[in-house]
Amino acid sequence: MIEYIFSHKLIRYGFIGGISTLIHISGASIYIYFITNSLLQSNIVGFLIAYIFSYTIQSKFVFESQISKERALRYFIVQILALFVAISISDILSQYNSYIKTVIVAMLLPLVTFFVHKFWTFKNRR
């Protein structure tokens, strides 16, 4: 059953994305505790650590693709644009509760980024 569930790329993508989120939070928290109490710096560090993990694991186990500088840059662009989309969605939905906005972003963005990665970042180029 678990093998069947993880045979779907979207499920693997979401699972690895969840782990990446935990890595981001952990990295940022450790940075705050040991280095400085700067949310900006800690989140940049957390993001970069999670990005390296996510790109590497997503490349190998979800999109079955070789690591490359071009794909790494494309992956980075998609992830940064996703951040701006999340901020924009939150701004557009400003009249709603913060929890509702968070749920909407958390459900919508992984689906969008999965398909952008599938058809742009990791598209087979011949």
C-alpha positions, 0 to 999 in steps of 0.5 A, spaced: 500 500 500 505 505 501 509 503 495 503 504 491 502 511 494 509 513 493 509 510 486 505 517 484 510 523 483 505 528 486 505 524 493 512 524 493 513 531 491 508 533 497 512 528 502 519 531 500 516 538 500 513 537 507 520 534 510 523 540 506 519 545 510 521 541 517 528 542 515 527 550 513 524 551 520 529 547 524 535 551 520 532 557 521 530 555 529 537 553 530 540 559 527 536 564 531 538 560 537 545 559 536 547 565 531 542 571 532 535 573 533 534 575 526 528 573 522 530 575 515 537 572 516 534 565 519 529 564 514 534 565 508 539 560 512 533 555 513 530 556 505 537 555 502 538 549 506 531 546 505 532 548 497 539 544 497 535 538 500 529 539 496 532 540 489 537 534 490 531 529 493 526 532 488 531 531 482 532 524 484 526 521 487 520 525 484 522 527 477 528 522 476 533 527 473 540 529 473 542 534 477 544 540 473 546 548 474 540 549 469 535 545 473 537 548 480 537 555 477 530 554 474 528 550 481 530 556 485 526 561 480 520 557 481 521 557 489 522 564 489 516 566 485 512 561 489 514 565 495 511 572 491 505 568 489 504 566 497 505 573 499 500 576 493 495 571 495 495 573 502 494 580 500 488 579 496 485 575 501 486 580 506 479 580 509 480 573 511 482 569 517 490 568 517 489 561 518 484 560 512 489 564 508 495 559 510 491 553 508 489 556 501 496 557 500 499 551 503 494 547 498 494 551 492 502 552 491 504 545 492 500 543 486 502 549 482 509 548 483 509 541 482 506 542 475 511 548 473 517 543 475 514 537 471 513 541 465 518 547 465 524 545 471 525 538 469 522 538 462 526 533 458 530 537 453 533 533 447 
